[in-house]
Amino acid sequence: MCEICDKLKEVSTKQPIQITCYWGDNNRNCCITSNLSKCSIEILGDDGRTIVSMPIICCPACGQPIVKPEECKTFEDVVRREG
């Protein structure tokens, strides 16, 4: 765990975080969230549609899990979760 993990686990509606994305020299987009488990990184195709969607479940600094993985009850649950 690192300092970033500690801060990300404390995110709440009273202390949300802002995610800022940049492209080009002056283009950017910002979003404020209090729940990273509902956020994802998406890769878009030429038509602007999502090709791949990846949930944000690990710290971007050290790679440790931010949220606990879902519990699996059956082998099918594992396959559904892990792909």
N, C-alpha and C positions, 0 to 999 in steps of 0.2 A: 504494500500500500504506500501511496505517496501523499503529499499535501493536496494535490489536485483531487485524488480519490476522496479524501476526507471532505473537501468542499463540495464535491458533486453529490455525495451522499446526504449532505445537509440542505440541498436545494428544496425549497418549499414555495408556497404562494407568497409568503412574507419575504423570502429571499430567493427570487427566481434567478436564472442565469440567462444571458443573452448569447446566442450563437450568431456570429457574423461570418458570412461567406463572401469572398471576393472573386471576381473574374474581370479580366481586362485591367486597365490602369485605374479607372475611376468608378467602375461598376461594383456594387455590393448589395447584399440583401441581409437583413437582420431579423431575428425572431427571438422572442422572450418565451421561456418555458419554465415550468416548475415540475415537470415530469419527463425525464429523459427516456423512461421505458416506453413512451408513446412516440418517440422521435426515431427517425431513420435516416440513413444516407442512401440516396437513390442515384443510380446511373441512368441517364436519359439517352434515348436514341435520337437520330436525326429529326424525327417527327415530334420530338418533345415528350414522348411517352416513356414511362418507366420501363427499363429493361431488367434491372436488378434493384432490389430493395434490401438493405441490410440494417437491422435494428442497432441502435447504439447501446451496447450492453457492457462495453469495456472502457476503461479509462484511456483517453487518447495519449496520456503521458507515459504510463507504465504498463498498460494492457491488463490490469487486474479487473475482475468483474465489478461493475457498478451496482447491478441488481442481481439478486439470486436467480439462477436458472429455474425454470418451471420444473416441478416434481413430475416424474414419469411413473405411471402406474403399470403400463404394459409396454411390450416391445414396440407396438405400433405408435405409442406416444413418443418413444425415443426416436423412431424413424421420422415422425412428423416434425419433432423439434429440431433434430440434427440434419435432416434432409437426406 
